[in-house]
Amino acid sequence: MKTKNELTFCIQKHDEIIKKVLRRGFIIEVPWLLGILASSILLITFPIISTNSFSDKNFLGITTFVIINLLFFLALYTFNRLLNWFYSVNIITDQRLIDFEFSDLGHKNIVECRLENIQSITLQNQGLLSFLFRLSTIKVLTSGDNPNVDFEFIENPTKTQNLISDLTRIAQGKDN
């Protein structure tokens, strides 16, 4: 019986125990958020600057309409990206690794790998932000036709790699 504080997920097996839930480091989202903020500020200040240069009311009406639509588009884009970040999670259980990826509203991709099928685990740094903020991508190579699993821009990657290695040894019966 599950207690009130235990995490669960949609495809969890009844005897499966969640060991760790991971999400991309939020710092990776900052560059595009700053771009959205700069674009919004430019769009908001454009009518103020242009009122001194253009006196045609039709031009100002059309400009205002276009700016409001662009701001609405930026708000929707921001909402979509934040939802993708929030709902794209990686789950490590005592039986398997699961990668939930949400790329657009209504589109999800779920990749899972049983621990006994894991062949190797690699840490990979990608880019300046990854290096500065100690975020790494964990690439898990699996045997046979099983899909490989990537946990992108994970915080504390060494601890996560050690956890996966320990769980894999136990699942493969090599827990000496």
LINFENFEN-V59646 format. One record per run of one state. SS is the DSSP state (A for helix, B for strand, O for the rest). FROM is the first residue (numbers start at 1). LEN is the number of residues. Records with the same first field share a line. If there is no record, write none. Layout:
SS=FROM-LEN + FROM-LEN
//
This chain:
O=1-17 + 24-2 + 54-3 + 88-1 + 94-2 + 105-2 + 125-3 + 133-2 + 143-6 + 156-1 + 172-5
B=18-6 + 89-5 + 96-9 + 107-8 + 118-7 + 135-8 + 149-7
A=26-28 + 57-31 + 115-3 + 128-5 + 157-15
//
